[in-house]
Amino acid sequence: MSQDQTTKPIFPGQRDNEEIVMVIYKHWYIAVAPMLKALLIILLSFFLPVILGVAFFIFNYALSAAIYYLWILFWVGYIFYAYNNWLQDKFVVTDQRIVKIDQRGVFNRTVFETELNKIQNLTHSTKGMFATFFNFGTVIVQTTVGELTLDYVPNPVYIKEEIIQLTKEK
């Protein structure tokens, strides 16, 4: 089965005979938290100069206005960066292996993978108040070679159980 334009691979390195079982993104909280921080900074940057009465001084001089606009533009760019980084980070579970695509920055991507038949043990953990409240955590896949950590996944118990089912089928 060759891959043409109608059957594009979901991830780089996907095999021709590989069926995707799950594509798991990190929990939405991981994307929203830095975006809310940036949004708060943008809102404070708009309202604080007005409240403190220094908006006139900022916009009266070209250099201070340029710095102010660059500051706002930086945080808007940070929101897009945080979203894109969250969107590019994913865990792909196929009928043959688990692939972890770890996006660190715009031009830095690392791909880890392990075959399902090499899995020896699976554990999961949920640590902290937010992780417990929003139901996300870590699934650790132990293999003959080492560990593959699926961090910040939603519903780690379900994901662990699904992987256990796949390994039993192999």
C-alpha positions in Angstrom: 0.0 0.0 0.0 1.7 3.2 -1.1 0.9 6.5 0.4 -0.5 9.0 -2.0 -2.1 12.4 -1.4 -5.3 10.9 -0.1 -3.6 8.8 2.5 -1.1 11.2 3.9 0.7 10.0 7.0 -0.4 11.4 10.3 3.1 11.6 11.6 6.6 11.5 10.1 7.9 8.0 9.7 4.5 6.3 9.7 4.8 2.9 8.1 2.6 1.8 5.2 0.9 -1.1 7.0 0.6 0.8 10.3 -2.9 1.5 11.7 -3.3 4.4 14.1 -5.2 3.5 17.3 -4.9 6.8 19.2 -3.5 10.3 18.7 -3.1 11.9 22.1 -2.3 15.5 22.7 -1.2 16.9 26.0 -4.0 18.1 28.2 -5.5 21.4 27.2 -4.5 22.9 30.5 -0.9 22.7 29.3 -1.7 25.1 26.4 -4.1 27.3 28.2 -1.9 28.1 31.3 0.8 30.0 29.4 -1.7 31.6 27.0 -3.7 33.0 30.0 -0.4 34.3 31.5 0.4 36.1 28.2 -3.2 37.4 27.9 -3.1 38.8 31.5 0.2 40.6 30.7 -1.3 42.1 27.6 -4.4 43.3 29.4 -2.2 44.7 32.2 -0.1 46.4 29.6 -3.2 48.1 28.2 -4.9 49.2 31.4 -2.0 49.9 33.8 -0.6 52.9 31.9 -4.1 54.4 31.8 -4.8 53.8 35.5 -1.4 55.1 36.5 -1.7 58.1 34.1 1.4 57.4 32.2 -0.2 56.5 28.8 0.4 60.1 27.6 4.1 59.7 28.2 4.3 56.3 26.5 2.5 57.5 23.3 4.0 61.0 23.2 7.5 59.7 22.3 8.1 57.5 19.3 10.7 55.3 21.0 8.6 54.5 24.0 5.6 53.9 21.8 7.7 51.5 19.6 8.9 49.6 22.7 5.4 49.4 24.0 4.1 48.0 20.7 7.0 45.5 20.5 6.2 44.4 24.0 2.5 43.7 23.1 3.6 42.0 19.8 6.0 39.8 21.7 3.2 38.5 24.0 0.8 38.0 21.1 3.5 36.0 19.4 4.0 34.0 22.6 0.3 33.0 22.6 0.7 31.6 19.0 4.0 30.0 20.0 2.4 28.2 23.0 -0.5 27.0 21.0 1.6 25.7 18.1 4.0 24.0 20.6 1.0 22.3 22.2 -0.4 21.3 18.9 2.8 19.8 17.6 3.5 17.8 20.8 1.6 14.5 20.5 1.7 10.8 21.3 0.7 8.4 18.6 -0.3 4.9 19.5 -0.5 2.5 16.6 -1.1 -1.2 16.3 2.7 -1.7 16.2 4.4 1.0 18.4 4.1 4.1 20.5 5.6 7.3 19.0 6.2 10.4 21.1 6.7 13.6 19.1 8.2 16.2 21.3 8.3 19.8 19.9 10.6 22.1 21.7 10.6 25.4 20.0 9.8 26.2 16.4 12.8 24.4 14.8 13.5 21.6 17.4 11.5 18.3 17.2 12.5 15.0 18.8 10.8 11.8 18.0 10.9 8.8 20.4 9.4 5.4 19.7 9.1 2.0 21.1 7.6 -1.2 19.7 4.6 -2.7 21.5 6.2 -6.1 21.8 9.1 -4.6 23.8 6.9 -3.1 26.5 7.5 -4.8 29.9 5.5 -2.6 32.3 3.1 0.4 32.3 2.6 2.8 35.2 0.6 6.0 35.6 0.7 8.9 38.0 -1.3 12.0 38.7 0.5 14.6 40.8 -0.7 17.9 42.1 -4.0 19.7 42.7 -4.5 20.8 39.1 -3.6 17.4 37.6 -6.1 15.7 39.9 -8.8 18.3 39.3 -8.4 18.3 35.5 -7.6 14.6 35.3 -4.2 14.6 33.6 -1.0 12.9 34.4 1.9 10.8 33.2 2.0 7.3 31.7 5.4 5.6 31.9 6.1 2.9 29.4 9.0 0.7 30.6 10.7 -1.4 27.9 13.7 -3.7 27.7 15.8 -0.7 26.6 14.5 2.1 28.9 11.5 4.3 29.6 9.2 6.3 27.4 7.3 9.0 29.3 4.0 10.2 28.1 3.6 13.4 30.2 0.6 15.6 30.8 -1.8 13.2 29.0 -5.5 13.5 29.7 -7.0 10.5 31.6 -3.8 8.5 32.1 -5.7 5.5 33.5 -7.6 5.1 30.3 -4.5 5.5 28.1 -2.6 3.0 30.2 -5.4 0.4 29.9 -5.7 0.9 26.1 -2.0 0.3 25.7 -2.2 -2.8 27.9 -5.0 -4.1 25.7 -2.8 -3.5 22.6 0.1 -5.3 24.0 -2.0 -8.3 24.9 -3.2 -8.4 21.3 0.3 -8.5 20.0 
